[in-house]
Amino acid sequence: MNEPEFVNLAQVVWEHRYYALLAALVCGGLAAVASLVATPIYKAAVVVTEVQDRDAAKRAQVTGGGLSAVANLAGIDPLQELTSDARIQEVLKSRELAEEFIRRNGLVAELFPKAKRPVTLWFAAKRFRERVLYVFEDRLKGTTTVSIEWTDPVVAAKWANSIVALANELIRSDDLRTSQRKIAYLEREADLTSAVGVRRYLYDSLAQETETVMWANGRTEYAFSIVDPARPPELRTRPPRTLMTVLGTTAGLVTAVVVVFAGAAQSKRMPGAGAGNSLPGRHSC
């Protein structure tokens, strides 16, 4: 585009500046009203860390005293349960946790307030994991942030703390069942074997599993320890009213400029030749 054309186009906009300003104000006002009418969403977050001493005793016994070789003779993999502990991060993101949380709190109706037909627990868990629950793991800091986004800040904070407590409960219950099965197995094997080394390992493992059961029953924060509990937020997360207003105003202004250019091109007349007072087509957002 050469310089004269640029000046002529700028003149067109200047001559219709009031219409452009009106379009920008109308679109910006509509965007502001929409942001005010939209339901505000609040985010409550709880920060947790994994309980490190949960597996320390196991690793110490597994790696010390040469018990691994004896364990192999007995057909036991002492690291099997330790390896499975990597799943505890995935519990926070799991469908099982979401479904259990929804079931216990009766949240299907709250997640689908306008549903005209019964909603299954599967769909409720899907919406909960996609629109309500957010889990972010910071491996550098060793922390995990569990966030709940909801329309009520008090409820959001309550749910964030409750879902971490439920995750601890589910992991603890699963580990207790595993330890109890192992205790029953170790007791049977100890009665059947006569090898001194194997019996020693079996009784050491039995004592270890018994201690694990006692430790799990006596601790609330079993897998996750809360570093910063969730508090009811005072500021909304969505909608971003200022951003929506700015974008609406910009959209109105750009639309007005496009309409002015289109009107000038369609009329095929020079902007400065007495056509400045003509009104181009209707402005719209």
Buried (B, 14 or more C-beta within 10 A) or exposed (E): EEEEEEEEBEBBBEBBEEBBEBBBBBBBBBBBEBBEEEEBBBBBBBBBBBBEEBBEEBEEBBEEEEBBEBBEEBEBEBBEBBEEBEEBBEBBBBEEBBBBBBEEBEBBEBBBEEEEEEBEBEBBBBBBBEEBBBBEBEEEEEBBBBBBBBEBBEBBBBBBBBBBBBBBBBBBEBBBEBBBEBBEBBEEBBEEBEEEBBBBBBEBBBEBBBBBBEBBEEBEBBBBBBBEBBBEBEEBBBBEBEEBBBBBBBBBBBBBBEBBBEBBEEEEEEBEEEBEEEEBEEBEB
